[in-house]
Amino acid sequence: MLLVAGVLGAAAAEGPSIDQARSASLQFGQALKSGDVSLLRAILPSQGKVRLNLHCLGPAEGFYSSGQVEELIREFLGQGSIRSFDLIGLDQDPQHFAIAHGRSLLTDREGRPARIDLYLAFQPEDERWVLREVRETEP
């Protein structure tokens, strides 16, 4: 019994898995592609803010509450659209962070096609990865 408790305690100390980080990253992309910003709720923090540095998807630069993040994405999707989201890379330290690199093809607010790279930073919260930063760059 003590051995089982020790193994379970060690697993809990490791934090969420790389598969959970991949799933959270893909969920972000799915929310953008489908236009269903409610999908973001599962990966947004219940405490604290999310840092945004967005040009095409924004403009937004600074720290935003989960509700504000949803609203900013909803506003963009009211005028623009995301055609694709591909996860290019993923790295993690299970106790501290996960960083995902994605690439999206989109139509911006003026109807122009664009390609952007997105860097998503996650931190563990309640046995799950939550979004703490979204940074947009040109590929």
Backbone hydrogen bonds, N-H to C=O, Kabsch-Sander energy under -0.5 kcal/mol:
donor,donor_aa,acceptor,acceptor_aa,energy
5,A,1,M,-2.2
6,G,2,L,-2.1
7,V,3,L,-2.2
8,L,4,V,-2.6
9,G,5,A,-2.3
10,A,6,G,-2.1
11,A,7,V,-2.2
12,A,8,L,-2.2
13,A,9,G,-1.7
14,E,10,A,-0.9
14,E,11,A,-0.7
15,G,11,A,-0.5
15,G,12,A,-1.0
21,A,17,S,-1.7
22,R,18,I,-2.5
23,S,19,D,-2.5
24,A,20,Q,-2.4
25,S,21,A,-2.2
26,L,22,R,-2.6
27,Q,23,S,-2.1
28,F,24,A,-1.8
29,G,25,S,-1.9
30,Q,26,L,-2.6
31,A,27,Q,-2.4
32,L,28,F,-1.8
33,K,29,G,-2.8
34,S,30,Q,-2.8
35,G,31,A,-1.2
36,D,31,A,-0.5
37,V,35,G,-1.0
39,L,36,D,-1.9
40,L,37,V,-1.7
41,R,38,S,-1.0
42,A,39,L,-0.6
43,I,40,L,-2.0
44,L,40,L,-0.9
44,L,41,R,-0.6
50,V,64,Y,-3.1
51,R,132,R,-2.9
52,L,62,G,-3.2
53,N,134,V,-2.3
54,L,60,A,-3.3
60,A,54,L,-2.1
62,G,52,L,-2.3
64,Y,50,V,-2.8
69,V,65,S,-2.3
70,E,66,S,-2.2
71,E,67,G,-2.2
72,L,68,Q,-2.7
73,I,69,V,-2.3
74,R,70,E,-2.6
75,E,71,E,-2.6
76,F,72,L,-2.0
77,L,73,I,-2.6
78,G,74,R,-1.0
78,G,75,E,-0.5
79,Q,75,E,-0.6
79,Q,76,F,-1.8
80,G,76,F,-3.8
81,S,107,T,-2.2
82,I,32,L,-0.6
83,R,81,S,-0.6
83,R,105,L,-2.8
84,S,105,L,-1.6
86,D,103,R,-2.7
88,I,86,D,-0.6
88,I,101,H,-3.2
89,G,101,H,-1.8
91,D,99,I,-2.3
93,D,97,F,-2.9
96,H,93,D,-2.6
97,F,93,D,-2.1
98,A,122,F,-1.7
99,I,91,D,-3.1
100,A,120,L,-2.8
101,H,89,G,-2.7
102,G,100,A,-0.5
102,G,118,L,-3.2
103,R,86,D,-2.4
104,S,116,I,-2.8
105,L,84,S,-0.8
106,L,114,A,-2.8
107,T,81,S,-2.9
108,D,106,L,-0.5
108,D,112,R,-3.1
111,G,108,D,-2.0
114,A,106,L,-2.5
116,I,104,S,-2.4
117,D,137,T,-3.3
118,L,102,G,-3.0
119,Y,135,R,-2.8
120,L,100,A,-2.6
120,L,118,L,-0.5
121,A,133,E,-2.5
122,F,98,A,-3.1
123,Q,130,V,-2.2
125,E,128,R,-3.0
128,R,125,E,-1.0
130,V,123,Q,-2.8
131,L,43,I,-3.7
132,R,121,A,-3.6
133,E,121,A,-1.5
134,V,51,R,-2.4
135,R,119,Y,-2.5
136,E,53,N,-2.6
137,T,117,D,-2.6
